[in-house]
Amino acid sequence: MSDTKKFLYVNRKAPYGTIYALESLEVVLIGAAFEQDVALAFLDDGVFQLTKGQDTAGIGVKNFSPTFRALGDYDVNKLYVERESLEERGLTEDDLQEIMYEDEDDDWAEKPSIRIVSRAEMAEIMAEQDVILSF
Amino acid sequence: MKIGVVISEGPYTHQAADTAYHFVKAALAKGHEVPRVFFYHDGVNVATRLSVPPQDERNIQKNWTELAKEHGIDMVVCIAAAQRRGLLDENEAERQGKDANNIAEGFRISGLGQLIEMGIQTDRLVMFGD
């Protein structure tokens, strides 16, 4: 398809409290069927979407945290996380869940989908996109 | 230029649907095309025909219905977001066993694929939200 575009889904909100994170993920999953060049960005409170050990039983809301680990199966394997946003919230990469994908161009080697980038790098990534959806 | 528009906040609570309306009108006046507007998150609530704002206030749904009719804009309401929030067309109401439907003229309920397709087919995608 000649009209493959670079899509970036920007996640700025915490996973619970509002519906933005869940409905963003729903777009990503549907969008995966369109064979575009897809990446996700996590910044501001959006970095909390990827923290590990989430348990939503107490708030009576479905825990969609495991869905992020399935993104590799949909060829969604670029998850950019902003370093400054982590640091500002007292988080490090170790607080994030492990999300892997199999690289078909490298004998299906398992590789991490999460890439920690600086705020300046995030700006460059955004500048390269054709379509940015902000949640 | 072809411009796709997304509205992702609810009417009256948030200015997104109003700002998008003025943006689309201005873009059309400049000769741009706006083939589709996609309603997502609480933005789907723009599409209810049952809202009755005070007479001296703007009617956001009517504004959109009239603008879309005049310019042939395809107004798509996300089905998943709509179902959560009680927005149903005739078919969905029947399928879900509900006793009423509430979609206003000019809006249609469809899937998120329409949002992605809009992103692929337009030159710019402009999102109005929070």
Interface residues (C-beta under 8 A of the other chain):
Chain A: D3 K5 F7 I19 Y20 E23 E26 V27 I30 G31 A33 F34 Q36 D130 V131 I132 L133 S134 F135
Chain B: V6 S8 Y40 H41 A80 A81 R84 G111 L112 G113 L115 I116 E117 G119 I120 Q121 L125 M127 G129
